[in-house]
Amino acid sequence: MGRGRVQLKRIENKINRQVTFSKRRSGLLKKANEISVLCDAEVAVIVFSNKGKLYEYSTDHSMDKILDRHERYSFAEKSLHSTDLNSQGNWCYEYNKLKSRIESIQKNQRHLQGEQLDDLGLKEVQQLENQLDNALKHVRSRKNQLMIGLISDLQKQEKALQEQKRLLEKELLEKQALTQQSHWEQTQPVPSASPSTSNFLITTNPLTTLNIGHSTFQAGQSGANDATPPEIRFPQWMLHP
């Protein structure tokens, strides 16, 4: 006996309603995945339960991209078919669009911070984990680039300091050499004069004594006897031959 057609109306039994919602939701997400794979289509499905729990599916995890495309398409369609829309209506639509986008970004940010994860299923948590892994890879790559640049700058500074140290050591050695040479020149003895160039002082006694026989005559003797010459006595053998 064939199965009868299900009447489309609200299920009054709470348990049956929850079971039917779970089965139909899984089937809907499965069909969305099949049509995206078979037909190469971009598909996005958003389902909220009666308790406000979110269930979603998007092709290649590009929910924001698909929603942005839908908003642009809807805005273009409304602009095309509503040429008489006044500026106030455009501003209201733009405001609503930006508000929805801000709410979506804030929600995604809270998820990335580890908040309000109770409404996410296993697949959504895996998608969030992949996003965090990719973000962590980019952060580490940027960190490595900054560290490599810092190390390169420090190496250049080290080379400059080593060159400055070498120049200072060279200058110090030159100053020490000049100081030692000056000290050596100051401590050397002065050479004595040569005997050939020495000046000899010859002194002559002003008093000259002349001895003749038994008499003594001193030349240059001052006194009262200078006017009277001394008496000279000759020996006897000179007087008598």
Rosetta silent file (secondary structure, phi, psi, omega in degrees, C-alpha in Angstrom):
SEQUENCE: MGRGRVQLKRIENKINRQVTFSKRRSGLLKKANEISVLCDAEVAVIVFSNKGKLYEYSTDHSMDKILDRHERYSFAEKSLHSTDLNSQGNWCYEYNKLKSRIESIQKNQRHLQGEQLDDLGLKEVQQLENQLDNALKHVRSRKNQLMIGLISDLQKQEKALQEQKRLLEKELLEKQALTQQSHWEQTQPVPSASPSTSNFLITTNPLTTLNIGHSTFQAGQSGANDATPPEIRFPQWMLHP
SCORE:     score description
SCORE:     0.000 S_00000001
   1 L     0.000  128.001 -176.613    0.000    0.000    0.000 S_00000001
   2 L   -69.720  155.661  179.800    1.502    3.313   -1.056 S_00000001
   3 L   -78.307  133.426 -178.479    2.408    6.056    1.327 S_00000001
   4 L   -73.724  159.932 -179.911   -0.083    8.844    1.453 S_00000001
   5 L   -73.338  133.487 -178.274    0.788   12.441    0.712 S_00000001
   6 L   -76.829  131.709  178.539    1.832   14.394    3.738 S_00000001
   7 L   -79.261  127.461 -177.248   -0.372   17.322    4.459 S_00000001
   8 L   -82.788   97.007  173.895    1.683   20.519    4.688 S_00000001
   9 L  -156.044  168.127 -176.800    0.716   22.149    7.932 S_00000001
  10 L   -66.122  133.269  178.402    2.300   22.822   11.282 S_00000001
  11 L   -81.593  124.910 -175.443    2.927   19.693   13.330 S_00000001
  12 L   -76.861  -37.452 -179.897    1.332   20.147   16.691 S_00000001
  13 L   -68.742  124.504 -175.059    3.298   17.483   18.532 S_00000001
  14 H   -65.390  -41.242 -178.379    6.544   19.103   19.743 S_00000001
  15 H   -67.717  -45.588  179.186    8.619   15.914   19.617 S_00000001
  16 H   -63.635  -36.720  178.573    7.389   14.957   16.135 S_00000001
  17 H   -63.866  -39.700  179.823    7.999   18.506   14.978 S_00000001
  18 H   -69.499  -38.818  178.277   11.595   18.399   16.228 S_00000001
  19 H   -65.992  -44.666  179.392   12.257   15.013   14.598 S_00000001
  20 H   -63.639  -39.190  178.700   10.768   16.154   11.294 S_00000001
  21 H   -62.463  -41.936 -179.506   12.817   19.371   11.412 S_00000001
  22 H   -64.588  -43.379 -178.977   16.033   17.429   11.960 S_00000001
  23 H   -68.033  -47.721 -178.134   15.334   15.011    9.073 S_00000001
  24 H   -65.548  -35.431  178.360   14.168   17.659    6.603 S_00000001
  25 H   -64.488  -45.710  178.985   17.114   19.937    7.512 S_00000001
  26 H   -62.573  -41.016  178.451   19.634   17.183    6.853 S_00000001
  27 H   -65.861  -38.191  179.628   17.945   16.332    3.574 S_00000001
  28 H   -64.445  -45.891  179.852   17.870   19.988    2.522 S_00000001
  29 H   -65.601  -35.149  178.145   21.579   20.489    3.220 S_00000001
  30 H   -66.457  -42.934  178.089   22.360   17.227    1.426 S_00000001
  31 H   -64.765  -37.137  178.286   20.400   18.323   -1.646 S_00000001
  32 H   -64.209  -39.666  177.748   22.162   21.694   -1.614 S_00000001
  33 H   -65.780  -40.468 -178.800   25.526   19.935   -1.581 S_00000001
  34 H   -65.035  -45.737 -178.300   24.471   17.642   -4.430 S_00000001
  35 H   -67.241  -32.081  177.725   23.268   20.440   -6.676 S_00000001
  36 H   -69.836  -35.632 -179.987   26.450   22.440   -6.060 S_00000001
  37 H   -77.480  -45.541 -175.885   28.634   19.458   -6.990 S_00000001
  38 H   -71.218  -37.993 -173.247   26.592   18.179   -9.929 S_00000001
  39 H  -106.975    1.903 -179.868   25.786   21.520  -11.506 S_00000001
  40 L    54.145   48.544 -177.522   28.842   23.569  -10.418 S_00000001
  41 L  -111.237  154.196  174.618   26.561   26.127   -8.844 S_00000001
  42 L   -90.912  118.427 -173.113   27.092   28.460   -5.924 S_00000001
  43 L  -125.041  137.894  175.190   24.615   27.501   -3.228 S_00000001
  44 E  -137.181  127.854 -179.049   23.964   29.033    0.177 S_00000001
  45 E  -125.935  129.701  178.589   21.345   27.711    2.617 S_00000001
  46 E  -126.632  125.516 -178.550   20.434   29.389    5.918 S_00000001
  47 E  -131.269  130.183  173.808   18.020   27.740    8.343 S_00000001
  48 E  -113.930  130.747  176.977   16.905   29.004   11.750 S_00000001
  49 L   -76.390  174.066  179.301   15.074   26.674   14.088 S_00000001
  50 L   -67.859  -15.265  175.756   12.098   27.775   16.164 S_00000001
  51 L   -94.220    2.084  178.747   14.551   28.276   19.052 S_00000001
  52 L    88.667   10.381  179.212   16.733   30.568   16.973 S_00000001
  53 L   -79.102  136.171 -174.235   19.525   28.057   16.287 S_00000001
  54 E   -96.024  135.096  171.587   21.361   28.671   13.020 S_00000001
  55 E  -131.019  130.102 -176.680   22.108   26.006   10.395 S_00000001
  56 E  -144.047  157.418  175.201   23.835   27.010    7.175 S_00000001
  57 E  -144.531  137.949  177.580   25.591   25.578    4.144 S_00000001
  58 E  -144.098  150.209  179.747   27.625   27.376    1.500 S_00000001
  59 H   -70.845  127.214  177.993   29.707   26.286   -1.460 S_00000001
  60 H    54.388   33.125  176.509   33.433   26.247   -0.659 S_00000001
  61 H    55.767   38.797 -177.102   32.750   27.995    2.664 S_00000001
  62 L  -115.409   53.007 -178.782   31.989   31.268    0.847 S_00000001
  63 H   -64.230  -45.048 -179.675   28.813   32.344    2.650 S_00000001
  64 H   -63.437  -39.570  179.046   29.857   36.000    2.863 S_00000001
  65 H   -63.452  -42.900 -179.329   30.791   36.055   -0.814 S_00000001
  66 H   -68.370  -40.731  178.915   27.437   34.578   -1.861 S_00000001
  67 H   -65.018  -39.831  178.337   25.477   36.935    0.408 S_00000001
  68 H   -64.764  -40.443  177.181   27.358   39.923   -0.939 S_00000001
  69 H   -64.153  -39.566  179.325   26.648   38.780   -4.482 S_00000001
  70 H   -65.058  -39.544  179.710   22.957   38.323   -3.599 S_00000001
  71 H   -66.477  -42.504  178.222   22.785   41.805   -2.136 S_00000001
  72 H   -63.563  -41.456 -179.316   24.382   43.372   -5.203 S_00000001
  73 H   -65.758  -43.103 -179.688   22.061   41.434   -7.508 S_00000001
  74 H   -64.718  -39.517  179.038   18.995   42.354   -5.469 S_00000001
  75 H   -65.576  -40.111  178.563   20.044   45.995   -5.394 S_00000001
  76 H   -66.137  -39.444  179.322   20.592   45.991   -9.160 S_00000001
  77 H   -66.197  -42.086 -179.969   17.217   44.329   -9.762 S_00000001
  78 H   -68.278  -35.503  177.857   15.419   46.766   -7.528 S_00000001
  79 H   -68.212  -34.379 -178.968   17.151   49.694   -9.167 S_00000001
  80 H   -72.551  -42.808 -175.668   16.204   48.359  -12.589 S_00000001
  81 H   -92.600   -6.345  179.851   12.527   47.662  -11.826 S_00000001
  82 L  -127.108   66.170 -179.486   12.010   50.591   -9.424 S_00000001
  83 L   -68.725  -22.076 -179.421   13.186   53.604  -11.362 S_00000001
  84 L   -90.088   11.008  179.876   10.722   55.787   -9.500 S_00000001
  85 L   -70.248  125.723 -177.329   12.266   54.923   -6.101 S_00000001
  86 L   -75.698  170.826 -176.433   13.082   58.174   -4.324 S_00000001
  87 H   -65.500  -32.192  179.380   16.366   58.950   -2.647 S_00000001
  88 H   -64.065  -40.950  177.215   14.986   58.298    0.828 S_00000001
  89 H   -63.654  -38.391  178.466   14.117   54.738   -0.131 S_00000001
  90 H   -63.844  -42.218  178.982   17.619   54.226   -1.512 S_00000001
  91 H   -65.109  -38.690  178.207   19.165   55.441    1.692 S_00000001
  92 H   -64.068  -41.860  179.284   16.930   53.170    3.726 S_00000001
  93 H   -65.949  -41.730  178.811   17.860   50.182    1.615 S_00000001
  94 H   -63.912  -37.750  178.752   21.537   51.046    1.829 S_00000001
  95 H   -64.370  -45.299  179.764   21.238   51.399    5.581 S_00000001
  96 H   -63.447  -38.716  179.417   19.575   48.008    5.932 S_00000001
  97 H   -65.031  -45.243  179.152   22.200   46.406    3.724 S_00000001
  98 H   -66.495  -36.152  178.890   25.071   47.874    5.724 S_00000001
  99 H   -63.744  -44.063  178.733   23.383   46.953    8.988 S_00000001
 100 H   -63.563  -39.270 -179.936   23.011   43.340    7.908 S_00000001
 101 H   -67.473  -39.755  178.821   26.621   43.217    6.806 S_00000001
 102 H   -64.171  -42.026  178.402   27.821   44.700   10.094 S_00000001
 103 H   -62.751  -39.677  178.105   25.821   42.161   12.066 S_00000001
 104 H   -65.251  -41.177  179.179   27.292   39.333   10.005 S_00000001
 105 H   -66.537  -42.364  179.124   30.839   40.632   10.529 S_00000001
 106 H   -63.945  -38.514  178.464   30.296   41.065   14.273 S_00000001
 107 H   -65.128  -45.244  178.380   28.904   37.567   14.533 S_00000001
 108 H   -62.702  -37.701  178.862   31.869   36.114   12.659 S_00000001
 109 H   -65.130  -41.517  177.201   34.238   38.100   14.877 S_00000001
 110 H   -63.382  -36.627  177.019   32.625   36.726   18.030 S_00000001
 111 H   -65.519  -40.981  179.166   33.011   33.223   16.650 S_00000001
 112 H   -65.952  -27.162  177.642   36.691   33.834   15.920 S_00000001
 113 L   -85.181    2.447  178.937   37.113   34.997   19.524 S_00000001
 114 L    82.923   21.264 -178.619   35.594   31.753   20.786 S_00000001
 115 L  -109.752  151.057  176.383   32.248   33.254   21.821 S_00000001
 116 L    54.145   49.767  179.160   28.695   32.076   21.097 S_00000001
 117 L   -93.403   -2.249 -177.735   29.813   28.714   19.748 S_00000001
 118 L   -67.662  -28.214 -178.072   26.824   26.816   21.132 S_00000001
 119 L   -83.385   -3.519 -176.880   24.759   27.493   17.997 S_00000001
 120 L   -93.978  141.328  175.202   27.411   26.046   15.679 S_00000001
 121 L   -89.173 -173.066 -177.908   27.414   22.471   14.476 S_00000001
 122 H   -63.702  -42.458 -178.232   30.380   20.227   13.767 S_00000001
 123 H   -67.094  -41.066  179.127   30.802   21.444   10.202 S_00000001
 124 H   -66.192  -37.358  177.829   30.655   25.115   11.197 S_00000001
 125 H   -66.555  -38.266  176.777   33.208   24.529   13.957 S_00000001
 126 H   -65.052  -40.739  175.884   35.532   22.831   11.464 S_00000001
 127 H   -61.829  -42.953  177.758   35.173   25.765    9.085 S_00000001
 128 H   -63.196  -38.836  177.925   35.989   28.153   11.929 S_00000001
 129 H   -64.441  -40.294  177.449   39.022   26.061   12.852 S_00000001
 130 H   -63.809  -40.663  177.526   40.283   26.204    9.267 S_00000001
 131 H   -62.168  -42.693  179.195   39.905   29.982    9.232 S_00000001
 132 H   -65.716  -38.520  178.016   41.855   30.281   12.469 S_00000001
 133 H   -63.367  -43.264  178.554   44.615   28.005   11.139 S_00000001
 134 H   -64.509  -41.851  178.432   44.956   30.092    7.983 S_00000001
 135 H   -63.954  -39.387  179.024   45.022   33.307    9.998 S_00000001
 136 H   -65.071  -37.152  177.010   47.655   31.850   12.328 S_00000001
 137 H   -62.823  -43.785  178.809   49.822   30.883    9.342 S_00000001
 138 H   -64.099  -40.287  179.923   49.686   34.446    8.002 S_00000001
 139 H   -64.584  -43.682  179.880   50.530   35.874   11.424 S_00000001
 140 H   -66.291  -37.885  177.771   53.525   33.552   11.836 S_00000001
 141 H   -62.748  -44.705  177.862   54.741   34.339    8.328 S_00000001
 142 H   -63.937  -38.668  178.201   54.602   38.063    9.058 S_00000001
 143 H   -62.061  -44.055  179.460   56.340   37.493   12.386 S_00000001
 144 H   -63.531  -39.358  178.049   59.173   35.586   10.675 S_00000001
 145 H   -62.272  -43.809  179.556   59.611   38.384    8.132 S_00000001
 146 H   -65.029  -39.676 -179.934   59.870   40.986   10.883 S_00000001
 147 H   -67.305  -39.574  178.118   62.358   38.885   12.849 S_00000001
 148 H   -63.691  -43.227  177.873   64.537   38.318    9.768 S_00000001
 149 H   -63.278  -39.915  178.690   64.566   42.053    9.057 S_00000001
 150 H   -65.280  -41.133  178.780   65.444   42.824   12.675 S_00000001
 151 H   -64.167  -40.348  178.485   68.292   40.298   12.655 S_00000001
 152 H   -62.080  -42.935  178.717   69.646   41.789    9.429 S_00000001
 153 H   -63.636  -40.573  179.709   69.622   45.298   10.951 S_00000001
 154 H   -66.083  -37.246  177.355   71.403   44.046   14.078 S_00000001
 155 H   -64.903  -39.932  177.104   74.072   42.345   11.974 S_00000001
 156 H   -64.063  -42.049  178.003   74.700   45.580   10.076 S_00000001
 157 H   -63.363  -38.096  179.055   75.002   47.487   13.348 S_00000001
 158 H   -63.711  -43.103  178.082   77.426   44.854   14.650 S_00000001
 159 H   -62.383  -41.885  179.366   79.652   45.221   11.572 S_00000001
 160 H   -63.461  -40.809  179.460   79.635   49.006   11.919 S_00000001
 161 H   -67.631  -38.311  177.602   80.595   48.760   15.610 S_00000001
 162 H   -64.685  -40.185  177.927   83.390   46.295   14.845 S_00000001
 163 H   -65.525  -40.884  177.471   84.799   48.614   12.176 S_00000001
 164 H   -64.282  -39.011  177.995   84.633   51.552   14.605 S_00000001
 165 H   -64.323  -41.128  179.745   86.377   49.454   17.252 S_00000001
 166 H   -62.441  -42.460  179.282   89.138   48.516   14.799 S_00000001
 167 H   -65.383  -39.819  178.792   89.757   52.174   13.912 S_00000001
 168 H   -66.315  -39.121  177.715   89.868   53.172   17.586 S_00000001
 169 H   -65.371  -39.934  178.044   92.346   50.405   18.399 S_00000001
 170 H   -63.207  -44.423  179.160   94.562   51.470   15.505 S_00000001
 171 H   -63.853  -38.030  179.082   94.501   55.088   16.667 S_00000001
 172 H   -65.641  -41.701  178.635   95.305   54.011   20.242 S_00000001
 173 H   -64.002  -39.579  178.416   98.302   51.956   19.103 S_00000001
 174 H   -63.990  -41.609  178.756   99.651   54.893   17.099 S_00000001
 175 H   -65.350  -40.156  177.961   99.347   57.197   20.116 S_00000001
 176 H   -63.886  -39.685  178.940  101.100   54.664   22.359 S_00000001
 177 H   -63.787  -42.904  178.732  103.953   54.320   19.841 S_00000001
 178 H   -64.735  -38.395  179.379  104.431   58.101   19.702 S_00000001
 179 H   -66.015  -43.409  178.384  104.395   58.330   23.510 S_00000001
 180 H   -64.210  -40.166  178.966  107.012   55.589   23.883 S_00000001
 181 H   -64.540  -41.984  179.063  109.272   57.181   21.283 S_00000001
 182 H   -65.166  -39.634  178.282  109.071   60.586   22.998 S_00000001
 183 H   -66.163  -38.023  179.906  109.849   59.025   26.392 S_00000001
 184 H   -65.792  -40.593  179.376  112.866   57.161   24.963 S_00000001
 185 H   -66.109  -34.340 -178.970  114.296   60.355   23.445 S_00000001
 186 H   -74.042  -28.082 -177.230  113.932   62.191   26.758 S_00000001
 187 H   -89.037   -3.358  179.702  115.710   59.473   28.745 S_00000001
 188 L   -74.666  137.717  179.151  118.832   59.237   26.469 S_00000001
 189 L   -72.034  151.455  178.486  122.160   60.698   28.067 S_00000001
 190 L   -79.456  128.202 -178.257  123.842   63.782   26.516 S_00000001
 191 L   -66.778  140.817 -179.886  127.190   62.780   24.807 S_00000001
 192 L   -75.556  160.296 -178.013  130.477   64.221   26.423 S_00000001
 193 L   -73.103  151.149 -179.242  132.828   66.563   24.532 S_00000001
 194 L   -76.265  143.950  179.086  135.748   65.067   22.562 S_00000001
 195 H   -59.457  -29.844 -178.492  139.256   65.401   23.975 S_00000001
 196 H   -68.377  -24.412 -178.380  140.419   66.979   20.747 S_00000001
 197 H  -101.635    3.174 -179.225  137.968   69.834   21.207 S_00000001
 198 L   -70.813  145.102  177.233  138.597   70.329   24.918 S_00000001
 199 L   -93.376  124.551  177.855  139.890   73.659   26.001 S_00000001
 200 L   -98.182  135.424  178.445  143.032   73.469   28.053 S_00000001
 201 L  -104.973  117.449 -179.354  143.741   76.261   30.509 S_00000001
 202 L  -104.046  118.326  179.753  147.427   76.993   30.932 S_00000001
 203 L  -108.643  139.590  179.236  148.223   79.006   33.987 S_00000001
 204 L  -115.729  129.929  178.897  151.534   80.569   34.622 S_00000001
 205 L   -67.242  126.809 -177.454  152.696   81.313   38.091 S_00000001
 206 L   -69.746  -16.191  179.382  153.279   85.070   38.284 S_00000001
 207 L  -101.518  114.798  178.845  156.129   84.491   40.618 S_00000001
 208 E  -109.166  126.675 -177.611  159.198   83.138   38.907 S_00000001
 209 E  -102.466  128.590  178.970  162.137   82.152   41.094 S_00000001
 210 E  -115.966  117.911  178.143  165.619   82.378   39.721 S_00000001
 211 E  -102.812  119.199  174.455  168.336   80.662   41.647 S_00000001
 212 E  -126.001  112.432 -177.795  171.879   81.715   40.842 S_00000001
 213 L    64.093 -122.951  179.470  174.464   80.207   43.141 S_00000001
 214 L  -100.876   10.233 -178.966  173.330   80.883   46.658 S_00000001
 215 E  -106.233  152.300  179.983  171.057   83.785   45.688 S_00000001
 216 E  -126.261  131.707 -179.346  167.384   83.707   44.946 S_00000001
 217 E  -125.758  124.159  178.359  165.543   86.200   42.691 S_00000001
 218 E  -109.855  117.304 -179.034  161.798   86.332   42.447 S_00000001
 219 E   -81.319  142.860  177.201  160.452   88.256   39.493 S_00000001
 220 L    79.499   14.100  179.773  157.264   90.219   39.886 S_00000001
 221 L   -81.535  127.481 -177.951  157.607   90.443   43.691 S_00000001
 222 L   -92.918  157.153  178.234  155.943   93.609   44.942 S_00000001
 223 L   141.177 -166.169 -177.864  157.068   95.610   47.949 S_00000001
 224 H   -77.219  -17.927 -178.190  159.724   98.073   49.049 S_00000001
 225 H   -85.527    4.190 -177.691  162.541   95.995   47.610 S_00000001
 226 H   -68.372  -30.852 -177.400  161.224   96.431   44.063 S_00000001
 227 L   -77.713  -28.299 -177.955  163.418   99.512   43.511 S_00000001
 228 L  -101.449  122.353  179.442  166.675   97.870   44.763 S_00000001
 229 L   -68.512  149.810  179.651  167.898   94.965   42.723 S_00000001
 230 L   -68.949  154.942  179.928  168.931   91.978   44.706 S_00000001
 231 L   -80.078  133.843 -179.259  172.581   91.338   45.496 S_00000001
 232 L  -109.197  125.832  178.343  174.200   88.801   43.291 S_00000001
 233 L  -111.634  129.527  179.331  177.028   86.768   44.690 S_00000001
 234 L   -97.372  153.473  176.253  179.274   84.845   42.401 S_00000001
 235 L   -70.712  159.804 -176.754  181.175   81.740   43.463 S_00000001
 236 H   -65.264  -32.635 -178.442  184.902   81.887   44.182 S_00000001
 237 H   -70.459  -17.130  176.601  185.860   79.835   41.230 S_00000001
 238 H   -85.780  -26.256 -179.903  184.358   82.410   38.950 S_00000001
 239 H   -81.833  -42.908 -178.958  186.321   85.247   40.507 S_00000001
 240 L  -116.505  116.568  178.817  189.735   83.530   40.602 S_00000001
 241 L   -70.860    0.000    0.000  190.536   81.262   37.805 S_00000001
